């Protein structure tokens, strides 16, 4: 990394990925290092996405190494004889071949960042589940940190820690959700299997202790990057980080968002008028679902509406069941 920084400081910022490869070819930066930098997202903003670079970087490096060898042997390539008729960009296009591919999924990108750096950089795999997680859990890593006697003494927050202990107590049943980042399995003295599972939520990491009674029911879920919901017993011990002793571990099931869609594409004006009246009647303080209006290829969001099975039937009577649907998105 020192060589990369020195090259950038002495000769300016790297223009693109091929420029980077040309300028570090005689350094200690090898293919494995470049692969790791690609996975970590170090080349974001240099023109190509990570999946394209992963498919292309070895060929580009080999092309540069081959050209360097020919130059050392005194050979002249067609690129050296390009003349004024060949622009620099055209030469680069001829020299370097990029296998252009659509980018990895967000989950794949975050997984590579975690593998390379030990943390997520461009986002968090739980961010899109934030609202659903907060609706189900009773404790998170932030609250666990506040319960730590050790941390509270270091931060001078003993009073806050006492207040937290009034809300949470040793042995209390809690619900915690997050993504599994590591699993350590071991055999007990009784020759039964148990595990220490690190689960990360949006605030940090917590240790989940899984004894044999729970392990045998959830072992199939104990895999890195699985998102789980843990029901367990809170363990608060002096001079130890708070832990959760699992009673049950289940897969965290993402709830699909529902939307009520009205298709007015082929409706007569008289029916549209009745529809407007029904929307006004059923929209108000009790709205429980989003409403969208489809007109041909155009879809407009239209706020919310109160919906029950009976109300859905009323709308379907007005516009037809094919034009009034509950969709999952």
N, C-alpha and C positions, 0 to 999 in steps of 0.2 A: 504493500500500500504506500510505503514511503516513496518508492520509485515512481508510482503513478502520480502521486501528488507533486513530486519534484518535476516530472515531465510537464505537467499542466502549468506549474508556476513559471517554468523557464520558457515554454513555447506556446502558452495560451491554452484556452479551453479546447476540449476535443470537439471537432465539428460534427462528427457522426461516428458510428461504431467502427467502420473500416479505418477511419482516421486514427481512432484509439489503437486498433490492432497494429497499424503500421508503426506507430510511434513507440509502442512498448515491445516490439518484436525481439529486441536484444536484451530485454530485462529478465527478471526471474518470474514474471507473470506468465504462467503456463496455461494450458487448456483447462485444467481442473479449476484453477483460480478464476478464469474468465467465466466458466460455467456457473460457478458459485455466485459471481457478481451479477450474472444475468438473472438467476433465480431470486436473488435478493432485491432485484429491481434497480440496480445501480445505473442502468442505461436508459431509464425512463427519460423521455425528452430528447433522445438522440435519433429519432426517426423511425425506429422499428419496435414492434411489440416483443414481449418476451418469448412467445411461442415461435415467432419468426426467427429470432436470434438463436434460440435453442436448436432449430433445424438447420441453421446456416453457419454458425460460428466456426466450426471445425474446417469447413471448406474454405472459408475466407482466410483463416490462419494458415492453412496449407498453401494457398495461393501466394500469400505474402512470403512465406518461407521459401517456396520454390523460386519466386522472382528474385529474392535476395541471394539464393545460391547461384543462380545464373549470372547475376551481376558480379558476384565474387569470382566466378570462373571466367569472366570476360565476355560472356555472351550478351548479345543485344536483342531485346524483344521487340515485337511489333509496337508496343506501347511507347518505347523510347523513340520510334521513328514516326510518331503520330503527326508531327508538323502542326502548323497553325490551323489546319482544317479540322482537327479533332479537339473539341473542347474538353476541359478537365472532367466535367460531369459525365460526358459520353464515355470517356476513358474508364472512369470508375464503374460505370454500368457494364462495360465490357470485361473489366478485371474481376469484379466481384459479383457472385450470384447469390441473391437472397431468395430462399424458399418462403414466399410470403404466405402466412397462415393467419386465420382469425385468432384473436387472443384467447388465452386460457380463461376458464370461468373464474369468477371472483373467489370461489372456494379453493380452486387449484392455486391461484396466485397467493392467497393468504397462507395456504399450507406450505408452499415453497419458502415464503418469508419466515415462517416459524421454524422450518427445518434449518435454514441457513443462519438465522439471526437469534433465534430463541424468543422472538416476539413478533407481533403483527405490526406492519408499518402502514399499509395503505387502507386499513380498515380492520374490522373485527368480525369473525364469522357469526357472532351472536347479535350484531347490531340490528339486523332486520327483525329479530325476535324480542327486542328489548321490552316492548309493551306486553307481549304475551308472558314473558318470564316474570316481569314485575307483578303481573296479576296473579301468579301462581305461588311464588316463593314467599317465605316468611323471614328469610335471612339471606344476606349476601356477604361477599368478602369484605366490603367496606365496614359493615357492622361487626364482622368477626374481628377485624383489626381493632375496632374500638373496645372490644371485650378483652383484649390482650392486656394482662397486668403489666407485662414487661414493656410493651410499647407505650402504655399510659404513663408509666413512671419516667421513661426517657423523655416524653413530650411534655411532662408536667400537666397531664390531663386526668389526674386521679379522680376529680369530681365528676367529670363526664363519664369515666369508666364506672363509677358507682351507680350513676343514673342508668347506664346501659345494663348493669347487672340486675337492676330492679325490673327491667323488661325481659331480660333473658337470664336463665338460671341453668346451672349444671343439671344435665339429665332431661332438659326440656326437649320435646319433639319439635323439629324444625323441618322446613322444606327448602332445598337449595338446588339450583340448576346451573349447568355450565357445560363446557366442552372438555372432554378428557384429554389431558396432555401427557400423562405418564402413568404406568401401572407397574408396581413392584409386587410380585407374588412370593409367598414363602409358606413353608410347612410349619405348623405349630408342633408343640411337644406331643400332642395327641395324634400327630400325623394327618391332620386335616389342613386343607388349603385356606389361606386367607390372603388379602391383598391390601396394599396401601395405594390408593388411587388419588392422583392430583387432578382436580377439576378446576378449570378457570372460568370465571364469569366476566362481566364487563368491568370489574373493579380489581381483579387480581386472582390469586390462586388459593385454594383451600385443600387440606388433606382430608380425604374420606377413608375411614378404616372399615374394611369389609371383612367381617368374620365368616366362618364356614356356613353358618345358618343362612346368611344372606347371599354369600358367594355362589352357592349351588344353584340359586334361582336366577342370578343375573350375570353369570360368567360369560354368556354369549354377547353381552352388551359392553363388556370391559375391553374396549379397543380404542386406540388413539383416534381423536377427532370425532368420536361419537358424542352427540349432545344428549345429556341425561338429566332426569329429575330425581333427586335423592331425598328420600324421607329418612330421617335419622335422629339420633339422640345427640344433643349438644354436649361436648366434653370440655369443661373449663377447669384447668388445673393451674395452680400457681407456678409462675416461671415457665410455662409451656404455652405454645401457640394454641389457640382454640381449634378443636377438631370436631368432626362429625362422625359418629359411629353409625353406619348405615343399617337401617332396618329393611329398606326396600329401594331398589334402583330400577327405574323404568326409562324407556326411551322417551325423550321429550318430543311429543308429536306436535308439529306445526299446524296450527289451525288455519284453514283456508278462509280468506276474506270473501264474504258474500256481497253481491251487488244486485239490485233489482233493475232489470233492463226493460224498457218499453220501446218497441220498434214501431215507429209511426210512418215508415216509408210509404206504405200503400193505403193508409187510412184516409177516409173521406173527412172533409172539414167538420161535418156534424159530429162524427165520432171523436175527433180531436177536441172539440169543444167539451164533450162529456168527460173526456179524459182529463182535461185541465181542471175541471170541477172536482173530480175525484182526487187528483193530486193535492189540490188546495185543502180538501177536507181531511185527508189523512196525513198531511205534513204539519209538524208542530213541535212541541216540547218533548214528545215521546219518541221522536225519530230513533230508529234502531238499525237502519240499513241505508247504504248509499243508493242514490237513484241516478241512472244514466239514460239518456234519450238517444236512440239510434235512428238516423234518417239517411238511408242509403249507406254510403261508406263512412259517413260522418257520425261520430259518437261524442256527445256533449255531457259533461257532468252537471247534474241538476240538484245538488244538495242532498238532503236526506228525506226519508219518509218512514212512517210507522208501518211495520209489516207483520202480519200474522197469516196463517194458512187461510183463514176466512177472508181476509182482505185481498190476498192474492187471487182467490176465486172471483171476487168482485171485479178486479181489474181484467181478469181473463174473460169474463162475461162481456165487458165493454169492447175489448180490442181483439179477443181471440187468444186461446192458450199459446199459439205460436208466436204471439207478439208481446207477451208478458211473461218473463222468465226470471227465475233466481239463478244467477251465475256464480261460480266459484272462480276467484282469480288469485 
